Amino acid sequence: MPDNAGFITRYARRLCISLSLLPLLAACTVETSPGHGGGPSPRPPAACTMEYAPVCGERGARRQTFPNACEARSRGFDIAHRGQCRSEPDVRACTREYAPVCGERGGRRQTFSNACEARSDGFRIVARGECRRQPPPRPDRPGRPERPDREPERMCTMEYAPVCAERDGRMRTFPNACSAGNDGFRVVRPGECRR
């Protein structure tokens, strides 16, 4: 007579192992997203494995990298592609149009040739036209009054036509007359200052 008890014990052991692995194997299934226009998305599984097989998930216009497809779906994301999400560079080509604006970033104001250039440098547009020079918070030297007669800062070209300029007895060479005027200097003569 064959040993039925041993056969049944082995069969029962295999059945128990198979049944205990079934939930784990069910969580490991990989499904592909039906894409846009498909039917309703499949219901996400209740538990995900710790498997690392990164996917890029997409929900509306938002993209996010997840460790695996199960994690992405459990958070309501469709699978865009395998691997990590790649950020698309924000390439912005600005025109050379001259429509000056005043931009501000971190309390600092700067004049830009157009709004596109200001935004691409991370500045917020605060006014159309060139920035007006704001009076300094205190005089240049103690006991000396502020100078309200100073002209507002202008946008200067990069032209190199050196000039010698003077302010308060101090001489300094500037790349051009516009730059000298922006720093509050008066042009004395063309060319570099002699020492």
Sequence and secondary structure as in RCSB ss.txt:
>XXXX:A:sequence
MPDNAGFITRYARRLCISLSLLPLLAACTVETSPGHGGGPSPRPPAACTMEYAPVCGERGARRQTFPNACEARSR
GFDIAHRGQCRSEPDVRACTREYAPVCGERGGRRQTFSNACEARSDGFRIVARGECRRQPPPRPDRPGRPERPDR
EPERMCTMEYAPVCAERDGRMRTFPNACSAGNDGFRVVRPGECRR
>XXXX:A:secstr
   HHHHHHHHHHHHHHHHHHHHHHHHT       TT S      S        EEEEETTEEEEESSHHHHHHT
T EEEEES                 EEEEETTEEEEESSHHHHHHTT EEEEESS      SS SSTTS   TTS
            EEEEETTEEEEESSHHHHHHTT EEEEES    
